[in-house]
Amino acid sequence: MSRLAEYMRYLANLLGEKEHVHFVRIEKGSTTLVQQIDLESVPKVRARVNAVGVTGREGPEDVSRAFKAIDR
């Protein structure tokens, strides 16, 4: 459970907008987290995630760090 909590913390950091991104549930099967993003925050979250790029080295440092931790 502690590993899952750590993963969720990294995901929250990656997505940002902590007041507008909500944990909904874990899907059955392997660990698939489902979150809901308030409509007004979707553009900000999308831009934040897209800023990381495919290498995980672009964008803000906190976003890049969270991406790399999740990818590991």
PDB file of N, CA, C and O in Angstrom:
ATOM      1  N   MET A   1       0.818  -1.198   0.000  1.00  0.00           N
ATOM      2  CA  MET A   1       0.000   0.000   0.000  1.00  0.00           C
ATOM      3  C   MET A   1       0.860   1.260   0.000  1.00  0.00           C
ATOM      4  O   MET A   1       0.482   2.274  -0.587  1.00  0.00           O
ATOM      5  N   SER A   2       2.006   1.196   0.652  1.00  0.00           N
ATOM      6  CA  SER A   2       2.853   2.390   0.683  1.00  0.00           C
ATOM      7  C   SER A   2       3.371   2.719  -0.712  1.00  0.00           C
ATOM      8  O   SER A   2       3.509   3.892  -1.060  1.00  0.00           O
ATOM      9  N   ARG A   3       3.658   1.696  -1.512  1.00  0.00           N
ATOM     10  CA  ARG A   3       4.115   1.922  -2.892  1.00  0.00           C
ATOM     11  C   ARG A   3       3.007   2.576  -3.717  1.00  0.00           C
ATOM     12  O   ARG A   3       3.277   3.466  -4.524  1.00  0.00           O
ATOM     13  N   LEU A   4       1.768   2.140  -3.519  1.00  0.00           N
ATOM     14  CA  LEU A   4       0.634   2.734  -4.216  1.00  0.00           C
ATOM     15  C   LEU A   4       0.471   4.200  -3.806  1.00  0.00           C
ATOM     16  O   LEU A   4       0.225   5.057  -4.655  1.00  0.00           O
ATOM     17  N   ALA A   5       0.605   4.488  -2.526  1.00  0.00           N
ATOM     18  CA  ALA A   5       0.497   5.865  -2.047  1.00  0.00           C
ATOM     19  C   ALA A   5       1.590   6.741  -2.663  1.00  0.00           C
ATOM     20  O   ALA A   5       1.340   7.890  -3.029  1.00  0.00           O
ATOM     21  N   GLU A   6       2.783   6.199  -2.772  1.00  0.00           N
ATOM     22  CA  GLU A   6       3.893   6.931  -3.380  1.00  0.00           C
ATOM     23  C   GLU A   6       3.592   7.213  -4.857  1.00  0.00           C
ATOM     24  O   GLU A   6       3.816   8.322  -5.342  1.00  0.00           O
ATOM     25  N   TYR A   7       3.093   6.216  -5.550  1.00  0.00           N
ATOM     26  CA  TYR A   7       2.726   6.358  -6.961  1.00  0.00           C
ATOM     27  C   TYR A   7       1.651   7.437  -7.121  1.00  0.00           C
ATOM     28  O   TYR A   7       1.728   8.269  -8.025  1.00  0.00           O
ATOM     29  N   MET A   8       0.650   7.417  -6.236  1.00  0.00           N
ATOM     30  CA  MET A   8      -0.427   8.402  -6.308  1.00  0.00           C
ATOM     31  C   MET A   8       0.109   9.818  -6.048  1.00  0.00           C
ATOM     32  O   MET A   8      -0.364  10.781  -6.652  1.00  0.00           O
ATOM     33  N   ARG A   9       1.081   9.941  -5.163  1.00  0.00           N
ATOM     34  CA  ARG A   9       1.679  11.246  -4.876  1.00  0.00           C
ATOM     35  C   ARG A   9       2.393  11.778  -6.119  1.00  0.00           C
ATOM     36  O   ARG A   9       2.260  12.953  -6.461  1.00  0.00           O
ATOM     37  N   TYR A  10       3.149  10.911  -6.791  1.00  0.00           N
ATOM     38  CA  TYR A  10       3.828  11.322  -8.022  1.00  0.00           C
ATOM     39  C   TYR A  10       2.814  11.709  -9.102  1.00  0.00           C
ATOM     40  O   TYR A  10       3.009  12.690  -9.820  1.00  0.00           O
ATOM     41  N   LEU A  11       1.745  10.946  -9.209  1.00  0.00           N
ATOM     42  CA  LEU A  11       0.714  11.249 -10.198  1.00  0.00           C
ATOM     43  C   LEU A  11       0.069  12.603  -9.898  1.00  0.00           C
ATOM     44  O   LEU A  11      -0.175  13.388 -10.815  1.00  0.00           O
ATOM     45  N   ALA A  12      -0.207  12.879  -8.638  1.00  0.00           N
ATOM     46  CA  ALA A  12      -0.774  14.175  -8.254  1.00  0.00           C
ATOM     47  C   ALA A  12       0.183  15.303  -8.616  1.00  0.00           C
ATOM     48  O   ALA A  12      -0.250  16.350  -9.095  1.00  0.00           O
ATOM     49  N   ASN A  13       1.473  15.101  -8.392  1.00  0.00           N
ATOM     50  CA  ASN A  13       2.459  16.117  -8.758  1.00  0.00           C
ATOM     51  C   ASN A  13       2.528  16.301 -10.269  1.00  0.00           C
ATOM     52  O   ASN A  13       2.658  17.424 -10.757  1.00  0.00           O
ATOM     53  N   LEU A  14       2.443  15.211 -11.001  1.00  0.00           N
ATOM     54  CA  LEU A  14       2.483  15.287 -12.459  1.00  0.00           C
ATOM     55  C   LEU A  14       1.293  16.075 -12.994  1.00  0.00           C
ATOM     56  O   LEU A  14       1.456  16.944 -13.851  1.00  0.00           O
ATOM     57  N   LEU A  15       0.105  15.778 -12.496  1.00  0.00           N
ATOM     58  CA  LEU A  15      -1.103  16.413 -13.012  1.00  0.00           C
ATOM     59  C   LEU A  15      -1.269  17.842 -12.526  1.00  0.00           C
ATOM     60  O   LEU A  15      -1.853  18.668 -13.228  1.00  0.00           O
ATOM     61  N   GLY A  16      -0.760  18.153 -11.321  1.00  0.00           N
ATOM     62  CA  GLY A  16      -0.933  19.498 -10.783  1.00  0.00           C
ATOM     63  C   GLY A  16      -2.391  19.769 -10.451  1.00  0.00           C
ATOM     64  O   GLY A  16      -3.176  18.836 -10.276  1.00  0.00           O
ATOM     65  N   GLU A  17      -2.757  21.045 -10.364  1.00  0.00           N
ATOM     66  CA  GLU A  17      -4.158  21.436 -10.113  1.00  0.00           C
ATOM     67  C   GLU A  17      -4.777  20.606  -8.986  1.00  0.00           C
ATOM     68  O   GLU A  17      -5.868  20.060  -9.149  1.00  0.00           O
ATOM     69  N   LYS A  18      -4.102  20.509  -7.867  1.00  0.00           N
ATOM     70  CA  LYS A  18      -4.491  19.591  -6.793  1.00  0.00           C
ATOM     71  C   LYS A  18      -5.897  19.822  -6.248  1.00  0.00           C
ATOM     72  O   LYS A  18      -6.512  18.896  -5.719  1.00  0.00           O
ATOM     73  N   GLU A  19      -6.402  21.018  -6.368  1.00  0.00           N
ATOM     74  CA  GLU A  19      -7.765  21.291  -5.901  1.00  0.00           C
ATOM     75  C   GLU A  19      -8.826  20.846  -6.912  1.00  0.00           C
ATOM     76  O   GLU A  19     -10.016  20.810  -6.597  1.00  0.00           O
ATOM     77  N   HIS A  20      -8.384  20.508  -8.133  1.00  0.00           N
ATOM     78  CA  HIS A  20      -9.337  20.222  -9.206  1.00  0.00           C
ATOM     79  C   HIS A  20      -9.166  18.850  -9.842  1.00  0.00           C
ATOM     80  O   HIS A  20      -9.866  18.525 -10.801  1.00  0.00           O
ATOM     81  N   VAL A  21      -8.255  18.047  -9.330  1.00  0.00           N
ATOM     82  CA  VAL A  21      -8.073  16.675  -9.814  1.00  0.00           C
ATOM     83  C   VAL A  21      -8.425  15.751  -8.653  1.00  0.00           C
ATOM     84  O   VAL A  21      -7.873  15.883  -7.561  1.00  0.00           O
ATOM     85  N   HIS A  22      -9.335  14.826  -8.887  1.00  0.00           N
ATOM     86  CA  HIS A  22      -9.891  14.011  -7.814  1.00  0.00           C
ATOM     87  C   HIS A  22      -9.702  12.519  -8.085  1.00  0.00           C
ATOM     88  O   HIS A  22      -9.959  12.042  -9.191  1.00  0.00           O
ATOM     89  N   PHE A  23      -9.258  11.801  -7.082  1.00  0.00           N
ATOM     90  CA  PHE A  23      -9.176  10.337  -7.166  1.00  0.00           C
ATOM     91  C   PHE A  23     -10.592   9.801  -7.167  1.00  0.00           C
ATOM     92  O   PHE A  23     -11.406  10.197  -6.333  1.00  0.00           O
ATOM     93  N   VAL A  24     -10.896   8.911  -8.088  1.00  0.00           N
ATOM     94  CA  VAL A  24     -12.237   8.340  -8.193  1.00  0.00           C
ATOM     95  C   VAL A  24     -12.244   6.903  -7.693  1.00  0.00           C
ATOM     96  O   VAL A  24     -13.038   6.541  -6.824  1.00  0.00           O
ATOM     97  N   ARG A  25     -11.343   6.078  -8.254  1.00  0.00           N
ATOM     98  CA  ARG A  25     -11.335   4.655  -7.867  1.00  0.00           C
ATOM     99  C   ARG A  25     -10.110   3.979  -8.463  1.00  0.00           C
ATOM    100  O   ARG A  25      -9.374   4.572  -9.251  1.00  0.00           O
ATOM    101  N   ILE A  26      -9.909   2.746  -8.079  1.00  0.00           N
ATOM    102  CA  ILE A  26      -8.910   1.879  -8.696  1.00  0.00           C
ATOM    103  C   ILE A  26      -9.681   0.840  -9.478  1.00  0.00           C
ATOM    104  O   ILE A  26     -10.560   0.173  -8.932  1.00  0.00           O
ATOM    105  N   GLU A  27      -9.364   0.700 -10.743  1.00  0.00           N
ATOM    106  CA  GLU A  27     -10.039  -0.276 -11.593  1.00  0.00           C
ATOM    107  C   GLU A  27      -9.647  -1.697 -11.189  1.00  0.00           C
ATOM    108  O   GLU A  27      -8.557  -1.931 -10.666  1.00  0.00           O
ATOM    109  N   LYS A  28     -10.535  -2.619 -11.436  1.00  0.00           N
ATOM    110  CA  LYS A  28     -10.284  -4.026 -11.162  1.00  0.00           C
ATOM    111  C   LYS A  28      -9.138  -4.525 -12.033  1.00  0.00           C
ATOM    112  O   LYS A  28      -8.974  -4.081 -13.169  1.00  0.00           O
ATOM    113  N   GLY A  29      -8.363  -5.433 -11.508  1.00  0.00           N
ATOM    114  CA  GLY A  29      -7.222  -5.974 -12.248  1.00  0.00           C
ATOM    115  C   GLY A  29      -5.949  -5.316 -11.765  1.00  0.00           C
ATOM    116  O   GLY A  29      -5.792  -5.058 -10.572  1.00  0.00           O
ATOM    117  N   SER A  30      -5.042  -5.044 -12.679  1.00  0.00           N
ATOM    118  CA  SER A  30      -3.795  -4.382 -12.292  1.00  0.00           C
ATOM    119  C   SER A  30      -4.113  -2.949 -11.855  1.00  0.00           C
ATOM    120  O   SER A  30      -5.209  -2.443 -12.098  1.00  0.00           O
ATOM    121  N   THR A  31      -3.177  -2.332 -11.232  1.00  0.00           N
ATOM    122  CA  THR A  31      -3.430  -1.021 -10.651  1.00  0.00           C
ATOM    123  C   THR A  31      -3.645   0.026 -11.736  1.00  0.00           C
ATOM    124  O   THR A  31      -2.696   0.500 -12.361  1.00  0.00           O
ATOM    125  N   THR A  32      -4.894   0.371 -11.945  1.00  0.00           N
ATOM    126  CA  THR A  32      -5.273   1.422 -12.873  1.00  0.00           C
ATOM    127  C   THR A  32      -6.030   2.470 -12.090  1.00  0.00           C
ATOM    128  O   THR A  32      -7.179   2.260 -11.702  1.00  0.00           O
ATOM    129  N   LEU A  33      -5.385   3.600 -11.858  1.00  0.00           N
ATOM    130  CA  LEU A  33      -6.015   4.666 -11.099  1.00  0.00           C
ATOM    131  C   LEU A  33      -6.904   5.483 -12.014  1.00  0.00           C
ATOM    132  O   LEU A  33      -6.533   5.796 -13.145  1.00  0.00           O
ATOM    133  N   VAL A  34      -8.077   5.825 -11.516  1.00  0.00           N
ATOM    134  CA  VAL A  34      -9.014   6.646 -12.276  1.00  0.00           C
ATOM    135  C   VAL A  34      -9.160   7.965 -11.538  1.00  0.00           C
ATOM    136  O   VAL A  34      -9.458   7.996 -10.344  1.00  0.00           O
ATOM    137  N   GLN A  35      -8.947   9.054 -12.264  1.00  0.00           N
ATOM    138  CA  GLN A  35      -9.133  10.349 -11.663  1.00  0.00           C
ATOM    139  C   GLN A  35     -10.093  11.170 -12.504  1.00  0.00           C
ATOM    140  O   GLN A  35     -10.318  10.877 -13.678  1.00  0.00           O
ATOM    141  N   GLN A  36     -10.650  12.191 -11.895  1.00  0.00           N
ATOM    142  CA  GLN A  36     -11.561  13.095 -12.582  1.00  0.00           C
ATOM    143  C   GLN A  36     -10.987  14.499 -12.454  1.00  0.00           C
ATOM    144  O   GLN A  36     -10.587  14.919 -11.368  1.00  0.00           O
ATOM    145  N   ILE A  37     -10.951  15.209 -13.551  1.00  0.00           N
ATOM    146  CA  ILE A  37     -10.409  16.566 -13.564  1.00  0.00           C
ATOM    147  C   ILE A  37     -11.559  17.531 -13.799  1.00  0.00           C
ATOM    148  O   ILE A  37     -12.323  17.385 -14.753  1.00  0.00           O
ATOM    149  N   ASP A  38     -11.674  18.524 -12.916  1.00  0.00           N
ATOM    150  CA  ASP A  38     -12.704  19.535 -13.105  1.00  0.00           C
ATOM    151  C   ASP A  38     -12.505  20.194 -14.457  1.00  0.00           C
ATOM    152  O   ASP A  38     -11.376  20.489 -14.849  1.00  0.00           O
ATOM    153  N   LEU A  39     -13.597  20.426 -15.167  1.00  0.00           N
ATOM    154  CA  LEU A  39     -13.566  20.902 -16.543  1.00  0.00           C
ATOM    155  C   LEU A  39     -12.685  22.133 -16.728  1.00  0.00           C
ATOM    156  O   LEU A  39     -11.942  22.211 -17.707  1.00  0.00           O
ATOM    157  N   GLU A  40     -12.751  23.088 -15.815  1.00  0.00           N
ATOM    158  CA  GLU A  40     -11.979  24.322 -15.987  1.00  0.00           C
ATOM    159  C   GLU A  40     -10.474  24.100 -15.871  1.00  0.00           C
ATOM    160  O   GLU A  40      -9.693  24.955 -16.290  1.00  0.00           O
ATOM    161  N   SER A  41     -10.053  22.962 -15.306  1.00  0.00           N
ATOM    162  CA  SER A  41      -8.628  22.683 -15.132  1.00  0.00           C
ATOM    163  C   SER A  41      -8.059  21.758 -16.196  1.00  0.00           C
ATOM    164  O   SER A  41      -6.847  21.545 -16.228  1.00  0.00           O
ATOM    165  N   VAL A  42      -8.879  21.211 -17.054  1.00  0.00           N
ATOM    166  CA  VAL A  42      -8.412  20.282 -18.087  1.00  0.00           C
ATOM    167  C   VAL A  42      -7.313  20.897 -18.964  1.00  0.00           C
ATOM    168  O   VAL A  42      -6.302  20.235 -19.196  1.00  0.00           O
ATOM    169  N   PRO A  43      -7.464  22.127 -19.459  1.00  0.00           N
ATOM    170  CA  PRO A  43      -6.390  22.692 -20.296  1.00  0.00           C
ATOM    171  C   PRO A  43      -5.061  22.822 -19.546  1.00  0.00           C
ATOM    172  O   PRO A  43      -4.002  22.572 -20.122  1.00  0.00           O
ATOM    173  N   LYS A  44      -5.103  23.206 -18.281  1.00  0.00           N
ATOM    174  CA  LYS A  44      -3.876  23.361 -17.497  1.00  0.00           C
ATOM    175  C   LYS A  44      -3.206  22.017 -17.264  1.00  0.00           C
ATOM    176  O   LYS A  44      -1.987  21.902 -17.393  1.00  0.00           O
ATOM    177  N   VAL A  45      -3.992  20.996 -16.921  1.00  0.00           N
ATOM    178  CA  VAL A  45      -3.447  19.659 -16.681  1.00  0.00           C
ATOM    179  C   VAL A  45      -2.874  19.101 -17.980  1.00  0.00           C
ATOM    180  O   VAL A  45      -1.781  18.536 -17.983  1.00  0.00           O
ATOM    181  N   ARG A  46      -3.600  19.256 -19.073  1.00  0.00           N
ATOM    182  CA  ARG A  46      -3.131  18.752 -20.372  1.00  0.00           C
ATOM    183  C   ARG A  46      -1.800  19.412 -20.750  1.00  0.00           C
ATOM    184  O   ARG A  46      -0.868  18.730 -21.177  1.00  0.00           O
ATOM    185  N   ALA A  47      -1.714  20.724 -20.595  1.00  0.00           N
ATOM    186  CA  ALA A  47      -0.481  21.438 -20.926  1.00  0.00           C
ATOM    187  C   ALA A  47       0.670  20.977 -20.045  1.00  0.00           C
ATOM    188  O   ALA A  47       1.798  20.833 -20.516  1.00  0.00           O
ATOM    189  N   ARG A  48       0.392  20.747 -18.776  1.00  0.00           N
ATOM    190  CA  ARG A  48       1.423  20.306 -17.832  1.00  0.00           C
ATOM    191  C   ARG A  48       1.966  18.937 -18.221  1.00  0.00           C
ATOM    192  O   ARG A  48       3.179  18.731 -18.236  1.00  0.00           O
ATOM    193  N   VAL A  49       1.082  18.008 -18.533  1.00  0.00           N
ATOM    194  CA  VAL A  49       1.494  16.652 -18.910  1.00  0.00           C
ATOM    195  C   VAL A  49       2.203  16.669 -20.264  1.00  0.00           C
ATOM    196  O   VAL A  49       3.219  15.996 -20.439  1.00  0.00           O
ATOM    197  N   ASN A  50       1.681  17.424 -21.212  1.00  0.00           N
ATOM    198  CA  ASN A  50       2.309  17.502 -22.538  1.00  0.00           C
ATOM    199  C   ASN A  50       3.676  18.163 -22.491  1.00  0.00           C
ATOM    200  O   ASN A  50       4.517  17.899 -23.350  1.00  0.00           O
ATOM    201  N   ALA A  51       3.911  19.016 -21.505  1.00  0.00           N
ATOM    202  CA  ALA A  51       5.196  19.710 -21.390  1.00  0.00           C
ATOM    203  C   ALA A  51       6.347  18.751 -21.114  1.00  0.00           C
ATOM    204  O   ALA A  51       7.501  19.068 -21.402  1.00  0.00           O
ATOM    205  N   VAL A  52       6.042  17.587 -20.563  1.00  0.00           N
ATOM    206  CA  VAL A  52       7.085  16.612 -20.239  1.00  0.00           C
ATOM    207  C   VAL A  52       7.717  16.048 -21.503  1.00  0.00           C
ATOM    208  O   VAL A  52       8.912  15.756 -21.521  1.00  0.00           O
ATOM    209  N   GLY A  53       6.933  15.895 -22.546  1.00  0.00           N
ATOM    210  CA  GLY A  53       7.463  15.331 -23.788  1.00  0.00           C
ATOM    211  C   GLY A  53       7.705  13.838 -23.658  1.00  0.00           C
ATOM    212  O   GLY A  53       7.497  13.263 -22.590  1.00  0.00           O
ATOM    213  N   VAL A  54       8.131  13.225 -24.712  1.00  0.00           N
ATOM    214  CA  VAL A  54       8.308  11.772 -24.738  1.00  0.00           C
ATOM    215  C   VAL A  54       9.538  11.316 -23.965  1.00  0.00           C
ATOM    216  O   VAL A  54       9.607  10.166 -23.531  1.00  0.00           O
ATOM    217  N   THR A  55      10.500  12.199 -23.792  1.00  0.00           N
ATOM    218  CA  THR A  55      11.729  11.803 -23.090  1.00  0.00           C
ATOM    219  C   THR A  55      11.598  11.959 -21.584  1.00  0.00           C
ATOM    220  O   THR A  55      12.363  11.358 -20.830  1.00  0.00           O
ATOM    221  N   GLY A  56      10.631  12.765 -21.135  1.00  0.00           N
ATOM    222  CA  GLY A  56      10.497  13.027 -19.706  1.00  0.00           C
ATOM    223  C   GLY A  56      11.488  14.063 -19.212  1.00  0.00           C
ATOM    224  O   GLY A  56      11.615  14.274 -18.006  1.00  0.00           O
ATOM    225  N   ARG A  57      12.187  14.710 -20.125  1.00  0.00           N
ATOM    226  CA  ARG A  57      13.234  15.669 -19.738  1.00  0.00           C
ATOM    227  C   ARG A  57      12.834  17.115 -19.988  1.00  0.00           C
ATOM    228  O   ARG A  57      13.546  18.035 -19.584  1.00  0.00           O
ATOM    229  N   GLU A  58      11.717  17.319 -20.640  1.00  0.00           N
ATOM    230  CA  GLU A  58      11.288  18.676 -20.935  1.00  0.00           C
ATOM    231  C   GLU A  58      10.301  19.145 -19.874  1.00  0.00           C
ATOM    232  O   GLU A  58       9.876  18.360 -19.026  1.00  0.00           O
ATOM    233  N   GLY A  59       9.940  20.409 -19.921  1.00  0.00           N
ATOM    234  CA  GLY A  59       8.938  20.948 -19.017  1.00  0.00           C
ATOM    235  C   GLY A  59       9.509  21.306 -17.658  1.00  0.00           C
ATOM    236  O   GLY A  59      10.711  21.182 -17.425  1.00  0.00           O
ATOM    237  N   PRO A  60       8.639  21.749 -16.762  1.00  0.00           N
ATOM    238  CA  PRO A  60       9.064  22.135 -15.420  1.00  0.00           C
ATOM    239  C   PRO A  60       9.728  20.973 -14.680  1.00  0.00           C
ATOM    240  O   PRO A  60       9.364  19.814 -14.880  1.00  0.00           O
ATOM    241  N   GLU A  61      10.689  21.283 -13.836  1.00  0.00           N
ATOM    242  CA  GLU A  61      11.450  20.254 -13.118  1.00  0.00           C
ATOM    243  C   GLU A  61      10.561  19.335 -12.284  1.00  0.00           C
ATOM    244  O   GLU A  61      10.773  18.122 -12.275  1.00  0.00           O
ATOM    245  N   ASP A  62       9.557  19.896 -11.575  1.00  0.00           N
ATOM    246  CA  ASP A  62       8.704  19.057 -10.726  1.00  0.00           C
ATOM    247  C   ASP A  62       7.879  18.080 -11.551  1.00  0.00           C
ATOM    248  O   ASP A  62       7.625  16.956 -11.120  1.00  0.00           O
ATOM    249  N   VAL A  63       7.463  18.509 -12.734  1.00  0.00           N
ATOM    250  CA  VAL A  63       6.694  17.631 -13.627  1.00  0.00           C
ATOM    251  C   VAL A  63       7.601  16.541 -14.172  1.00  0.00           C
ATOM    252  O   VAL A  63       7.217  15.372 -14.205  1.00  0.00           O
ATOM    253  N   SER A  64       8.787  16.909 -14.593  1.00  0.00           N
ATOM    254  CA  SER A  64       9.745  15.944 -15.118  1.00  0.00           C
ATOM    255  C   SER A  64      10.127  14.911 -14.061  1.00  0.00           C
ATOM    256  O   SER A  64      10.217  13.718 -14.352  1.00  0.00           O
ATOM    257  N   ARG A  65      10.348  15.374 -12.842  1.00  0.00           N
ATOM    258  CA  ARG A  65      10.719  14.473 -11.744  1.00  0.00           C
ATOM    259  C   ARG A  65       9.591  13.457 -11.468  1.00  0.00           C
ATOM    260  O   ARG A  65       9.844  12.266 -11.287  1.00  0.00           O
ATOM    261  N   ALA A  66       8.350  13.953 -11.442  1.00  0.00           N
ATOM    262  CA  ALA A  66       7.209  13.060 -11.201  1.00  0.00           C
ATOM    263  C   ALA A  66       7.064  12.050 -12.340  1.00  0.00           C
ATOM    264  O   ALA A  66       6.813  10.871 -12.091  1.00  0.00           O
ATOM    265  N   PHE A  67       7.217  12.497 -13.570  1.00  0.00           N
ATOM    266  CA  PHE A  67       7.111  11.616 -14.728  1.00  0.00           C
ATOM    267  C   PHE A  67       8.153  10.498 -14.644  1.00  0.00           C
ATOM    268  O   PHE A  67       7.831   9.325 -14.834  1.00  0.00           O
ATOM    269  N   LYS A  68       9.394  10.870 -14.361  1.00  0.00           N
ATOM    270  CA  LYS A  68      10.467   9.879 -14.286  1.00  0.00           C
ATOM    271  C   LYS A  68      10.213   8.871 -13.179  1.00  0.00           C
ATOM    272  O   LYS A  68      10.468   7.680 -13.360  1.00  0.00           O
ATOM    273  N   ALA A  69       9.715   9.326 -12.031  1.00  0.00           N
ATOM    274  CA  ALA A  69       9.435   8.424 -10.919  1.00  0.00           C
ATOM    275  C   ALA A  69       8.328   7.434 -11.279  1.00  0.00           C
ATOM    276  O   ALA A  69       8.420   6.253 -10.944  1.00  0.00           O
ATOM    277  N   ILE A  70       7.293   7.905 -11.953  1.00  0.00           N
ATOM    278  CA  ILE A  70       6.205   7.013 -12.382  1.00  0.00           C
ATOM    279  C   ILE A  70       6.719   6.025 -13.420  1.00  0.00           C
ATOM    280  O   ILE A  70       6.389   4.839 -13.378  1.00  0.00           O
ATOM    281  N   ASP A  71       7.523   6.516 -14.344  1.00  0.00           N
ATOM    282  CA  ASP A  71       8.033   5.670 -15.419  1.00  0.00           C
ATOM    283  C   ASP A  71       8.937   4.555 -14.888  1.00  0.00           C
ATOM    284  O   ASP A  71       8.992   3.465 -15.458  1.00  0.00           O
ATOM    285  N   ARG A  72       9.653   4.843 -13.781  1.00  0.00           N
ATOM    286  CA  ARG A  72      10.513   3.817 -13.170  1.00  0.00           C
ATOM    287  C   ARG A  72       9.652   2.698 -12.646  1.00  0.00           C
ATOM    288  O   ARG A  72      10.169   1.728 -12.092  1.00  0.00           O
TER     289      ARG A  72
END
